[in-house]
Amino acid sequence: MKYLILSCLACVSFILITCQASYVRGNDPTDLLLCPSNSHQACAPCCPDPSCQIRIVFCRADRYCDQRCKSICRCNVGYLKDNVTGKCVLPAQCPKSTIKPTS
């Protein structure tokens, strides 16, 4: 019975490690990031995310996008990155003096 339990634990451990390894971008341990609050690890987008400083991002349709995933910390939905502090904040918490007017 003890060997059966150990075998089951070994199988579960293997499955968890395999699943985690396939989730980590590129299976490279350096891709593991400790993201600040209100953000998560994800692939870098081809076009920059909106930020406190630049709310509306225009991206050319013919822009080349490398399909290889580069892990970065991205703000959660509803948050913007304050490029001065590097934190993800609610739009109302963005510094007032850094908002660029749109033309």
C-alpha positions as CSV (number, residue, x, y, z in Angstrom):
1,M,0.0,0.0,0.0
2,K,2.9,2.4,0.8
3,Y,4.4,1.8,-2.6
4,L,1.1,2.4,-4.3
5,I,0.7,5.8,-2.5
6,L,4.3,6.7,-3.4
7,S,3.8,5.8,-7.0
8,C,0.6,7.9,-7.2
9,L,2.5,10.9,-5.6
10,A,5.3,10.4,-8.1
11,C,2.8,10.4,-11.0
12,V,1.0,13.5,-9.8
13,S,4.3,15.3,-9.2
14,F,5.4,14.5,-12.7
15,I,2.2,15.7,-14.2
16,L,2.3,19.0,-12.3
17,I,5.9,19.6,-13.2
18,T,5.2,18.8,-16.9
19,C,2.2,21.1,-17.0
20,Q,4.1,23.9,-15.3
21,A,7.0,23.5,-17.7
22,S,4.8,23.7,-20.7
23,Y,3.1,26.9,-19.3
24,V,6.4,28.7,-18.7
25,R,7.3,30.5,-21.9
26,G,10.1,28.8,-23.8
27,N,10.7,26.4,-20.8
28,D,13.4,28.8,-19.7
29,P,13.7,29.3,-15.9
30,T,14.7,32.9,-16.6
31,D,11.3,33.5,-18.0
32,L,9.7,33.3,-14.6
33,L,8.8,36.8,-13.5
34,L,7.7,38.2,-10.2
35,C,5.1,40.7,-11.4
36,P,4.0,43.6,-9.2
37,S,0.4,43.9,-8.0
38,N,-2.3,44.4,-10.5
39,S,-0.3,42.7,-13.2
40,H,0.4,39.3,-14.6
41,Q,3.0,37.4,-16.7
42,A,2.2,37.2,-20.4
43,C,3.8,37.4,-23.8
44,A,4.8,40.9,-24.9
45,P,2.4,42.3,-27.5
46,C,3.5,43.5,-30.9
47,C,2.2,46.9,-30.1
48,P,2.8,48.6,-26.8
49,D,0.0,48.4,-24.2
50,P,-1.8,51.7,-23.3
51,S,-0.2,53.5,-20.3
52,C,-0.9,56.5,-18.1
53,Q,1.3,58.5,-20.4
54,I,-0.1,57.3,-23.8
55,R,-3.7,56.1,-23.4
56,I,-4.5,55.4,-27.1
57,V,-1.8,53.4,-29.0
58,F,-1.7,53.4,-32.7
59,C,0.0,50.5,-34.4
60,R,0.7,50.2,-38.1
61,A,-1.1,47.2,-39.7
62,D,2.1,46.2,-41.6
63,R,4.3,46.2,-38.4
64,Y,6.4,43.1,-38.2
65,C,5.6,40.9,-35.2
66,D,8.0,38.2,-34.0
67,Q,5.8,35.3,-33.0
68,R,8.3,34.1,-30.3
69,C,7.0,34.8,-26.9
70,K,9.0,37.2,-24.7
71,S,7.6,37.1,-21.1
72,I,6.9,40.4,-19.5
73,C,4.6,41.7,-16.8
74,R,1.4,43.2,-18.2
75,C,-1.2,45.2,-16.4
76,N,-4.5,43.4,-15.5
77,V,-7.6,44.5,-17.4
78,G,-8.8,47.9,-16.3
79,Y,-5.3,49.0,-15.2
80,L,-2.7,51.2,-17.0
81,K,1.0,51.2,-16.5
82,D,2.5,54.3,-15.0
83,N,5.8,54.4,-16.9
84,V,7.3,56.7,-14.3
85,T,6.8,54.3,-11.3
86,G,6.4,51.1,-13.3
87,K,3.3,50.2,-11.4
88,C,-0.1,49.2,-12.8
89,V,-2.7,51.7,-11.5
90,L,-6.4,52.5,-12.1
91,P,-6.8,55.3,-14.7
92,A,-8.0,57.7,-12.0
93,Q,-4.7,57.1,-10.2
94,C,-2.5,58.1,-13.1
95,P,-0.5,61.3,-12.5
96,K,-2.4,64.2,-14.0
97,S,0.6,66.0,-15.4
98,T,1.8,63.0,-17.6
99,I,-1.3,62.5,-19.7
100,K,-0.5,63.4,-23.3
101,P,-3.4,65.0,-25.2
102,T,-4.6,63.1,-28.3
103,S,-4.8,65.0,-31.5
